[in-house]
Amino acid sequence: MSKAKIYKIERKNKNKNDNDINIDLLQIIVGVIVYALVLYITQGIFEKLYIKNFMYSIIAALILSILNYTVKPLLIYWTLPLNILTYGIAYPIVNMIILKLCDVLMGSAFEISGIFSMFIIAIFISVMRIIFDNIITNNIGRR
């Protein structure tokens, strides 16, 4: 009789130590601050976006981050046929809905006016987040 070999597959990052948890928390905090900075820069460029001050920009970034992790996956799932038909051009519509939800939740401290400008602002914010995340947020904890 032959004996079978047993292979053990270990998952990466199975046992996180305290340093990894601190780096993850730091990445989240820096990610929210970077998001707030992107929103504040966007507000300076586009006159159709109004944010009362930088503190409200941080609150808006926190709300947008929560909405991006909770509501956005559902919206992407519901709009998947539209995204397939339009080859992904409809994807910024999901970002527009998230921005409008933030507008409704924050009241007069965060306002976006105009559908076309909201479309352009959503694309601009997405591109700026990608750039800033690659430069700043993703480099935290690297040695």
N, C-alpha and C positions, 0 to 999 in steps of 0.2 A: 504494500500500500504506500501511496505517496502522501507526503504531508503538504498541505496547502500553506502558502505563505500568507501571512496577514500583513496588510499594509495599513498603516495608521495615517489618516489624513488630518492634519491639524489646520485649524482655521487661523488666519492671520489676525493679530490683535485680539486673541481670545482673552488673554489676561492683561488688562490695561493697568498700568501702575498710575500712581498719583500724578506723575509728571505728564503723562499723556492726557489725563483728564483736565489738568490745568491748561495744557496747550489747546485742547478742544474748546474750553471755555473762553480762553483768550482769543481764539479765532472767531468765535461767535460775537464777542464784544467788539473786536476790531471790524468784523464784517458789518455790524450794525452802524458803527461810526463811519465806515467807508460809504455805506449806503446813504447815510445822512449827508455826507459830503457831496456825493453825486447828486442828490436831490437839491442841495443848496446851490451847487454849480449850475444845475439845470434851470433852477428858478432865476438865476442871474442872466442866463442866456435867453430864455423864452419868457415873454411877458404874459403869456396865457396861464402860466403856473405861478401861484402865489403861496408862499410859506411865510408865516408871520415872523419867525426868527429861527436861529439855528437850533434852539431847544425844541421847537416844534418840528424841526427837520429830523431830529433824533427820534422823537415820538412817532413821526410818520414812518421813519425807517423801521422802527420796531413793529408797528402795525403792518406795514407792507411785508416784512419778513414773516410774521405769523400768518398772514393771508397767503403768502407764497408757499408755505409748507402745509397749509390746511385746505384752502379753497381752490388754489390753482390746479392741483392734480385732478380734482373733479371736473373743473372747467376744461382742462385739456382732454380728458376722457370724453366729455360730452361733445366737444367740438372736433373730435378726431376725424369724422367723415369730411367735414368742411376743410380741415387742414390737408387731408389727402387729396381732395378735389382741386384745391388751390395751390398745391405743392408747398405748403407751409406759409403762404402769404397771410393766411388768416390767424396765424399764431399771435401777432401783436394785438389782436382783438382781445385775447385772454388777458394780456397785460393791461389793456385799456380798462377792462372790467375791474381788475384788481385796483388800479389807480382810482377809478370812480368809487369803489367801495371805501377806499381810504378817505376820499373826499367827503363822502357821506358821514363816515364815522368821526372825522375830525372837525367837521363844521366849517366855521369861517377861518380857522387857522391854516387850513390847507385847501386850496381851491384850484380846480382846473376847468377852463372854459373852452368850448369848441371841440367838435368831434375830430376834425382834421388835425388840429394842433395836439389833441390828446394822442392821436395815432403817431405823430412825429415825436412827441415827448416820450412815449412808451418805447419806441425804437431807440431813441437817444439814450435813455436811462439804461436799457438793456446792454447796449454797446459799451457805455461808460462803466457799468458794473463789471462786465467781462474784463475790460482793460485793467481797472483798479484792483479787482480780485486777483488777477494774475500777477500784478506788480506787488501788491501789499499783502492781502489776506492769505494767499496760498504759501507765502514765504515765511510765515510765522512758525517757529518751532524747528526750522531747518538749521542745520549747523554747517 
